[in-house]
Every structure is written in C-alpha cells, then in structure tokens.
Amino acid sequence: MTSKEIQRIATERESLEVIEGSVNQNDSHNSLKRRLGNRQVQFFRYLSSPPENGSLHALSIQLIAIGGSIGTAVFVSISNGLVAGGPGSLLIAFMLATAMMGLLNNCIAEMSVYMPVDGAFISMTGHWVDESLGFVAGWNFFFYEAILVPFEISALDLVLSYWTDAIPVEAVVVACIVLYLLINVFAVQFYGESEFWLSTGKILLFLIVFFFTLITMSGGNPKHDAYGFRYWSNPGAFAESVTKGRLGRFEGFLATLWNALFTVCGPEYVSMVAAETKFPRKYLKAAFKTTFYRLVFVFIGSALCIGVVVAYNDPTLTAITSGASEGAGTAAASPYVIAMTNLTIGVLPHITNALLMTSIFSAGNAYTYCASRSLHSLALEGKAPKLFRYCTRSGVPIFCIGASLLFALLAFLGVSRSTATVLDWLINILSSSQIINYIIICITYLSFYKATKAQNFNRSRLPYYGYLQPYGTWVALAFYVTVVFVRGYTAFLPGRWDVATFFTSYTMVAVVPLFFLGWRILRRTKFVRPSECDLVWEAPLVDAYEAALVEDSSGFWMEVAQMFGFRRRSRAFPVVV
C-alpha cells in the first residue's frame, strides 16, 4: 500500500473519530447510522472491530444479478410473446430489448461503480438531478418491487398446482412470507449465500431447457424427429395480431416487444446491492461487465430456443395463454413443457416444474431485498418516515423488510377468482413503473455527464468508463419514453376502446408527475446545475473503505468451491495505521 493511500485512510479515520467523538456513548447503532450514513458506519466498524464475515462477495453479486433478472417470465410468460408475434418477432423483440438494456447497463454501471451509495440510482437522482425526482424514483421503485412479491408468491402457488390442488393458497402465502422474512432478517451475508443456492437452480433449469432444445431439434427425442427450424416456416416466423396483413404482423411484433421489455432486466438489481458490497469498485465492475453477456445468453438465447421447440399456434399453448384452458402461470404454460409433452418425454416436465419453483422463490426473495433497501434509502434522505431508518446491529433494515412483506399479504387475494383480479390489476398498473425507472436512470446519467463536462471531470479515470456516451443514453431515453406512451395504443384503435387497457397502461404515467410536482411544491426543490453537482460526495470515503481492507482474493471460481465447502473463505481485515 502506498504512502498516499495510508495517509488518505488516516485522514478518513481521523475525521470519523471526530464525528464519533460527538456521538454519545449511549447512542444506538441506528443513531450512529443516521449521523454517519451506512458506508461510514461500515468503515468505522471495520477499523475498530472487523466482523467475522464480510458483506457481499463477488460470487454473491453475480448470482444476485441472475436472481433478479431470471424469473417466471423467462420460462413461462415469454409464451405470450410467442403467441402474439411468432418466433421471428420474438427473437427481434428480445434482441432490441437486450440492446437497449445494454445501453442502460452502460450508464448505470459508470455511476454505481464510482459512487456505490445506499439506494443506488435513487440517491444519485436526488443528488445529481433534483430531490423531487429522487423522491419519485424511490417510491416508484419501491412500489414496483414490493408488488412483485405477491405476484411471485401467487405464481409459486400456481406451480404447485401442477402436481396437486390440495395445498391451500393460505399455506403457501404464509410459508413464503416467513421464509422471505428469515432470509432477509439474518445479515446480508446469509442473504447472499441463500441466493447462491437459489440462483444455482435457475442456472441449472436454463441449461436443461437449452440442451433440451439443442438435442431434440437434432432428432434426439423419442419420436426421432429432427424438426430443426420447422416452426419458422410452418406456421411461419411472424404472427398477426389485432389486424391482418403486414400491419397485423407489425402489431404482433409490438405486442411481443412489450412482453420482451418487461422480461429483460438486471442492471438495476446489481446497483441496489452496491452499498453492501465488499470491494464495490472491484466486484461491481466485474458484475456490470458481465451483465451484457448474461443478457445476450439468457434472454436472446431463450427467445431463440422457444421459437424452435413449439409453434406459435400450438393448440395447447394458445388455449392456455388465452385462458380457455387451465394452467396459465404454471409449468404447464411453459413452451418447454408443452414441447416435452408433444415429444412424449415423461419425467423432464416434473424436473422443470421443480426447478421453476426455485426460480420463482428466488425472484420473490430478490424483490423483497430491493424493496426494503429502496425504502431504507428514502428514509435516510427524509423522504420516508424515520422509523424506516432503523437497522439491527447487523445492518439489516428490519422495519423496511416488514413493510415490504406487508405487500406480500396481497397474495391472499388469490384465494378466489374475483379478488385475484384486483391483484392482476395492481400488477398491470405498476408494470409501467419499470420503464419509468429506466427513464429516470437515463436522465440521471445525462445530468451526471453534463456535470463532468461543466467541472472538467475526467471520466476516463473512473473505475468503470462507459463508452458511446452520452449518445447511447440518449438513444435509450428516446426509446423508453416512446414505449411508455405508445404501449397502450390498442385502446385508441377504432372499435377497440378498452377502459382496462387504458387504465393499466397510463395510470403511472399520470401519477408520477403528480408525485414529482407535489414534492417539488412542498419542499421547493430545484434542478441541480451541472456546475454545482456534487461529483465528490462519498467517493473519498469509498476509496478509504476499500483501501482499509486487505483480502486474499480467491477469485470467482474459488468462491464457488468455497460455497460447496471445499475451501474456507478468507476474511477481510483492516489496515492498522
């Protein structure tokens, strides 16, 4: 370690000791955290008494990214896109959605690796754009993540019904809530390790269906039918939707694109764990760099495989997606399971369903984590009740987790068909929140970029340098803004006016500006000028935090081996200066 680094650590430690000296000895961890912030508390504790287990390691970060991005949609809901547009539209739509997500990943990575703060892009928006927009970003993200928890619990109940209807909905809901609570309440290290095992099931499921596609299309199936790309020519690569002819095929593509946009995700989940990552500059950088490859492999690979194994007009598939047959949301609705059944493969559908359970449970676990951390970030910045600032001695925002799991109680609406409709409406309404989050991330990056120009800040020296900027962000912003306004266009077509489509498509588009204006009027906030934007913020503290830790880095694959008990994980410890 260089003398400059040691001096920087000493300076940071000295300043922290001054702050700590102004805190009464009887102050709780929560009080200290309110005064210092999460990263300062972590830094001070590492200097004074390092914990036996650190925060999230490189392996945990990579698998949390997978856990948040691969869920029911990749294996089941994607079938709606296939029916709407056909395999050609499905592949093109997922390629386009993945390209836009790659551009989004490029800008959020540059900001998050440089400034790994509590609340990720939520805090950045408030500091670099406008406090009111940060307020909107935080609550928008919280409600979206929280409402997905009961959605995943309901999906898990449907998956169990593939085998039996004897398990009460209430029992499934209670069991999930208790398990999510236990996993998230016990320190973040336990959460990271639980995600390892849950995400391993997702990866295994994806590999199974990938090789199933490759082998069976080549003739390796009980019927010895080398069907290849047969369904691309019969019934065809592009399906019609809403109308007929070329316009109908284009509308089929649009319907598939909406499906793809709400399926392809990932970078926002990596950013949300930034403040609880050991060596954030190193581990987050590696996670973001591999995100684009993961997007291509998982999402574009899935779109290609599904278009190969089953036709878009398959009777079973169309019956389930249209609601004419039971099984929607379960493994029975998965194109892979339908293909397995068509090829008279018996055991594999049950294995697929079992692994699908781990995929759904893991997604719900990730949503609980992200919802609680976003609420905690809002509380720290005075945009949510002070109660949600409280953390246990392990750094877990327990009241935020409790508030997030209150939304899980909405899964009880699935007890009857009439109340289940309410949950469906809530999920459909908040689905636009995901695209709005992406718009806010793009706006935040553009503000950050303008600030670097105004202050002669050299971006090339950042830990992660995003290429094609700011042009890539402008392209992504224009794309997502267009999507959020065009998504419900079918409600305006002659003779096709539908209140439900209009209401679910545009409710959040109207609510978000109201939240923004309300907070702006209440707090009298203003947009941050590029020349006044705080580009230093917590960067020196993060530098000192990382420099104060020395670890025998074992690498990604060695961490995998350690998770299976082959080698003991090394610990990080502070440098004594």
N, C-alpha and C positions, 0 to 999 in steps of 0.2 A: 504494500500500500504506500502511495506517495506521501510526501510531507504535506502537500496541499490538501489531500483527502483527509489526512489525520487532523489538520488544522480546521477543516470545514466541519468535521464531526465534533471536535472540541468546542467550536463556536456554537454549533447547534445544541450540544449538550448543556453548555453554559447558559444559553438563553432559556432552555427548558427548565433548568434548575431555578432560574429566576422566577419563571412562571409558577413552577411547582411550589416555590417558597411562599408565594402569595396565596396558596391554597391551604386552608385549614387542614390539620392532620385528621380531623374527623370527617372530611369530605368523602363522599362515596365515589366509586368509580364513575357513576353516572354524572356527578357534579364535575369531576375532573374532565370527563369527556366533553361536556358542554363547553368548558372553558378552553380546552385544547384542541378538540376535534379528534376523530378516530385515529388518523395516522400519527398524531403527536403522542397519543396515549400508547399506541403500539411501540413507538420509538423509545419512549421513556421507560416502558416496562422491559424492553429488550436490554436497555442499558443497565437497569437496576437488578432485575431478576429474570433472565431468559426462561421461557416456558420449555417444557419437555418436548412439546410438539409445536411446530410452526403453523403457519396458515396454509393456504392452498399451494400445492406444489405444481410443477409443470404438467404432470400426468393428470391431476385433478382439473386443471384449467382446460386442457384439451378435451377431456371427457364431459365436462360441464357444457362446453360449446356444443358437443354432439347431443347431449341430453336435452338441451333447449331447442335444438333445430330439428331433430328427428322424432316425430310423434305419430299419432294416428293418421295424419294427413298423408304421409309418405307411403303408407301401406294400405290404407283403406279409402280415405276421402278423395284421393287422387283419381279414383274411378269416375267421379262426377265430371272431371275434366275430360277424361277419355270419351265418355258417352256424349258430351256436349260438342266436342270438336274433332274427335278421331285421333289416331296416333300421330299423324303429321302435325296437326295443330298443337297437340300435347307437347311434342318434342320442341317445336319452335317456341312455344309459350314459355316453357321451362328454361330454354336457352336464353331468352330475352330477360326473364325474371332473374336468372342467375347472373347475367351480365350487369344488370342494374344493382343487384346486391353486392357484386364485386366492387363497383364504384363506391357504394355506400361504405363497404368494409374499408376501402382505401382511406376515406376521410375520418371515420370514427377511430380507426387504428392509430392514425397520426396523433390525434388528440388524446386518446386514452393512454397510450404508452408514455407520452410525455407528461401527462397530468392524471395519474391514476387516483382519482379522488372518490370520496363517498358519493354515491348517486350517479357516477359516470356522466353521461351526456346531459342528465337532468341538471346537475350542479353547473356544468360547463355553460349550458344555455342561460342560466340565471346570471352567471358572472361575465359572460362574453357577448351576450345579445341584449337581454332585458330580463329583469327579475320577474316580470309578469309572464313572459314566455316560458321561463323556468318553472313557474307555478303551474302553467298549463301542461308542460311536458311531464312534470312529476305526477300530477293527478291523472292525466290521460294514460300514462304508462301503468300506474298502479291499478286503475280500474280494469284496464285490458288484461293485465296479468292475473289479477285476482278473479276475474270472471271466467278465466280459462281453467281454474282449479276445479270448480264443479262440473265443467264440461268434460274434463278428463276423467273425473270420478264416474260420471254418467256413462262415458264410453267404456270404462272398465267394467261396469255392471252389464253392459250390453255384450261385451266379450265373454263374460262368464256365462251368459245365457246361451252361448253357442253349444255348451255342454248340458246345462240344466237351468230350469227356471225356478228351482226350489230355494235358491238363496234370496232372501228378502233384500229389496233395494236399501232399506234402512241399515241392514247389517253391513253392506258394502260401504255405504257412506261413512258410517261411524268408524269402521276399521281403517279406511283411508285417512280420515281426519286425524285419528290417533297416531298412525304411523308417520304422517307428514309432520305432526307436532313433535314427536320424539326425535325424528331425524334432524329437524331444523333447530330444535332447542339445544341439543347436545352440540358443543362447539363446532365451529366451521370445519375443523379437521375431519370430524365424523361425517359431516355432510359430504365433504369431498370424497371420502372413501366409499360412502354409500353410492355416490354417483358413479364410481368406478365399476362396481358390480352391476348396477342397473344399465349403464351405458354399454357394458360388455354384452349384455343380452340384445341390445339394439343392433350392435355391430354384427353379432352372430346371425341375427334374423336377416339383416341386409345381405350378408354373404350367402346365406342359404337361398334366398329368392334370386340373387344374382346368378349363382351357379345353376339353380333350377332352370332359369331361362336359357342359359348357355347350353346346358346339356340336353334339355328336352327339345329345343328348336333344331338341334343337330340329329335328332332321332333317338336319343337316349330316354325313351319313355315306354310304358307297357304296350302302346299301340305301334311302336316303331315308326312313328310318323315324323319325318323330318320336315316340319312345317315352315321353318325359317321365317321369312317376312311375308308369309301368305296373306295375313290380315291387312297388310298395307295396300294390296291390290284387290282383295275381295274381303270385305265390302269397300275398301278404299282407305286412303290416308286422311281424307278430310270429310267430316260430317257436317250436315246442315243443322242450323239452329235458328229458331224464331221464324225465318223466312226461307225461301227456296233459292236455288241457283248460287251464283258467285257471292251475292250479298249474304245469303244464308250460311255459306261456308266461312265468310269473314266474321259473321256474328258468332259462329261456332268457335272460331279462334279467340274472339274476345271473351266468350264465356270460359274458355279454357285458361286464358290469361289471368282472369280474376282468380280462378282456382289456384294457379301457379303462384301468384303474388302473395297469397295468404298461406302458402305452403313453404316457400323458400324464405328462410330466416337464419339467424345465427349470430352475427356480429354484436348485436345489442346485448346478448347474453354473456358474451365474453367481457364486454365493457363493465357489466354490472358487478363482476367479482373483482374488479381492479383494486379496490381499497383493501381487500382481504387476501391479496396475493403476495406470497413471499417472492422477493426479487421481481417486482412488477415490470420493470424495464426489460428484463430478460425473458420472463415466462410469457407475458402478454404479447410481446413482439413475436415470439415463436408461434403463439396460438393464432394471432391475426394473419401471420404469413401463410399458415396452412389452411386458413378458413376458405379461401377461394378454391383451392384444390378439393377440399371437402365438399364444397357446394357443387362443383362440377361432377365429382364422383357419385355423390349421394342423389342429388336432385335430377340432374340431366340423365344419369345412369338409370334412375328409377323410371323416368318418363320413357326412355327408350325400351326398357325391359317390359313395362306394362303394355306398351303398344305392340309388342311382339307376341306375348303369351295369350292375349284374348282379343276378340273382335269388339269394336265399339257397339255393335248391335247384337251382342250375345244375349239371348233371351233371359238368362238368369241375371246377368248384370243390369240390363235395362229394367227388369222387374223390381230389383232391389233398390236401385237408385231413384226410380220413380215413385217408390212407396207402395207399389202394387203387391210386393212380396215382403215378408218379414226378413230381417237380417241386416238392415242398414245400420252401419256403425259397428258391426261385429266382424269377425274374421270372414264370415260368410259373404260379406260385401267386398272383400279384398279380391282384386283381379287375379292375384296369385292363387288364392284358394279356389276360385272358380275354374282357373286353368288346370289346377291339380285334380279337381273333380272331373272335368271334361276328359282328362287323360287317364282316369280311373286309378289315380295314385291315392292310397288309403291313409297312411299314417302321417304323412307330411303336413296335411292341413291342421292336425291337432298340435304338432310341434310349432307350426306358425302361430296358432292361436295362443299357445302358452308363452311364446317369446313376445307376442304382441302385448300381452299383459304387462310385461316388464317395461316395454316401450312406453305405454300409456302412463303407468305409475311413475316412471322416471320424469316424463314431461310435466306431470302434475307437481312433482317434487321441485323441479326447476322453477315452475311458475310461482310456487309458494315462496321460494327463496328470493326471486327477483321482486315480487310484490312487496315483501317485507323490507327489503333493502331500499327500495324506492321511497316507501313511506317513511322510513327512518331518515333518509336524506332530506325529505321535505320538512320533517320535524326539526332537524338540526339547523335548517335555514329559516325557521319561523313560519313555514308555510303549512304546517300541520300542528295539531295540539302537542304541547310539551310532553305529555305522557309518553309519546312515541319516541322520545329521545333516550329513554331508559334502556340500558344494556346490562346484562349479567356480567359477572367478573370474567367470563369467557368471551365477552364482546358480542353476545347474541342479543339482538333487539327483540326481546320476548313479547312485548306488547304489540309490536308490529306484526310478528308472526301470528299472534292471536287474532288481530284484526283481519289479516289476510285469510285466515282459515274460517272466519265468520262467513265469508262469501261461499265457502265450501258447503255451508248448510243449504244453499240454493239447490244442491243436488237432490235434496229431499223432494223437490218439485217433480222429479222423475217418477214418483210413486204412481201418478195417474197421467193419462194422456193429456187431459185438459190443462193440468198445471205444468206439464213438461213443455207445452207450447210457450209458456212465459219464459222459461229458461232459454229456449231456442231464439226467442225474440231478443232477449238481452245479449246473447252471444252475437247474433247477426248485427245488432245495433253497434256494438263495440268493436266489430271486426274492422271498421274504418279507422279505428284508433291506431292500428298497426301501421297503416300507410301514413297517417298524420305524424306518428313518431319519426318515420323516415324523413318526412319533410322537415321536421324540426331539427333533426341531426344535420341535414344538408345546410339549413340556414345557419346553424351554429358554426359549422366548419367555415362557411363563407365569411362569417364575422371574424373568426379566428384568423383566416388567411389575410383579410384586409388589415387586421391589426398588425400582423407580422410585416406587412409591406409598409404600413404607416410608421412603425417603430424600428425599421431596418433590422428586423429579427431574422437571422439566418436559419431558414427551415432545414437546410441540408445538413445541419449539425444536430438535428433532433434524433432521438433513438430510433424512431420509425419515420421514414420520409415517404410521403405519398406522391406517387408520380401522376402525371396528367392533370395536375391541379392548377387552377380551380375549374378547368373545363369539364373534367369528369363529374365533379359535384354539380355543376350547372345542368349537365345532361340528366343526371339522376333526379335533381329537383324538378325540372320541367316534366319529366316522365311521371313522377309520383303525384304532382299537382294535377296533371291531366287525368290520371287514373281516379283520383278521389272525387273528381267532378263528373266523370263520364261513366263511372261504374254502374249507376242505376239508370242508364239511358233507356232501357226497355220499358220503364214505367211511362215514358213520354211518347212511345210509338203509337200511331193511330189505332184505336180499338184495343190497346193493351194496357191502359192505365190501371195501375195496381197500387193501392194505398200501402200495403205491407212492404213492397219493394222500395217505394219512395221513402217511407219512414225509416226502414232499416239502413238504407244507403246513405241518407243525408242528415240524420239526426245529429251525429257527432260533428259533422261539417258546420252545423249551426251552433252547437253547444260550445265548441272550442273557442270561437271568437268571443262569445259571451263571458266565458271564464277569463279570457285574456283582458277584455275591457273592464270587467268587474274588479279584478285585482289591480289593474293599472290606475283606475279611478280611486280605489280605496287607499293604495299605497303611493300614488302619484309617482310611479316609476317612469324612467326614461330609457331610451335605447342607449347602449354604451357606445361611445365614439371610438373608432379604431385607435386613435392616438391615446385614449385613456384606458384602453382594455388592459387588464392585469394579466400579462403573459408570464409573470414570475410565480405568483400565487403560492402553491405548495411545492413547486419544483425543487427548491433547495432542500426542503425537508425530506422529500422522497430520495434525493441523492444521498443525504446523510443517513437516512434509514437503511438504504441498501449497502452503503459503504461500511456501516456499523456491523453488518452481518457477514460472517465468513462461513462458507459451507463447502464441504467436499461434494461438488455437484456430481451426481451419479448418472445423469442423463435420462432420457425418456424411457428407453427400453429397460434400463436397470431398475427404474421405479416400477415398471410393470412387474418385473421379477420380485421386487420387494413386496408388492401387494399380494403376491402369491406365497410370501413367506420364505423366499429363497435367501434373502439377504436383509439385514437390518438397515432401516433408513437412517442416514446420517442426520444430525441435527445442526441447526444454525445457532451460532452464538455471537455475542457482541465483541467488538474490539475494545479492549481496555486502553483508554488514553489518559 
